[in-house]
Amino acid sequence: MGISNKEISGLNKYQQPPPNPKPVPEPVPEPNPEPQPIPVPEPIPEPTPEPTPEPKPFPIPEPIPEPTPEPK
């Protein structure tokens, strides 16, 4: 029907490993004659916090008296 595994393993003996690719030399960057100025970011003004109003006193609810069980 096709090539048997035995024939494939026989052919693998004759395959040579791929040659190692030559190392590509990294491009050497040309030296810049004038150094580029580093851009200085503008200072961001801090937002002024809004004056917080005085906290209102939290109303404390009166304690609810527990109902006393009626005597039987």
N, C-alpha and C positions, 0 to 999 in steps of 0.2 A: 504494500500500500504506500509505503514511503521509505524513508531511511530509518533503519533500526537503531536503537540506542548503542548497539555494539559498534556499528559503523561510525556513529558520531564520536564515540570515545576513541576510535582509531584515528579519526581526522584531527581530534584535539591535540594529538601528539605533535602534529606538524605545524600547528599554529605558533607563531612567534609572539612573544609579548610585545605590546605596542612600545615604540621607542619613547623614551622620556622626552617631554617637550623641553626645548631650550628655555632657560629662565629668561623672562623678558626683563631687560634692565629698566629700572624706574626712571622716568624722565627727570632730568636734573632741572629744577626751576632756575630760571635766569635771575641773577641778583638784581633787585630793583635799585637803581641809582638813588632815587629819592625815597625816604621812608614815608609811607602813607600815614597821615595823621589819624589817630584813633578818634572816631566820633564820640563826643561827650554827650550823653543823654541829658536832656533838660531836667532839672530837679522838679519832681512832682510836688506841688504844694499840698501839705496835709490838710484834709478837710477839717474845718473848725467844728468841734462838737457842739451840737445845739444845747442850750442850757436846759438841764433836766428840771422839771418842776418838782417841788417838794412832794414826797410821797404822802398820799392821803392816809390818815390813820384807818386801819382796817377795823370795821365795826365788829366787836366781839359779841356774839349772840349770848343772851342770858342762858344759863344752864337750865335745861328742862328737868323739873323734878320727876323722879321715877314714880310711877303710880304704885302706891302701897297696896298690897293685896288685902282685899276685904276679909275681915274675920268670918269664918264659917259658923 
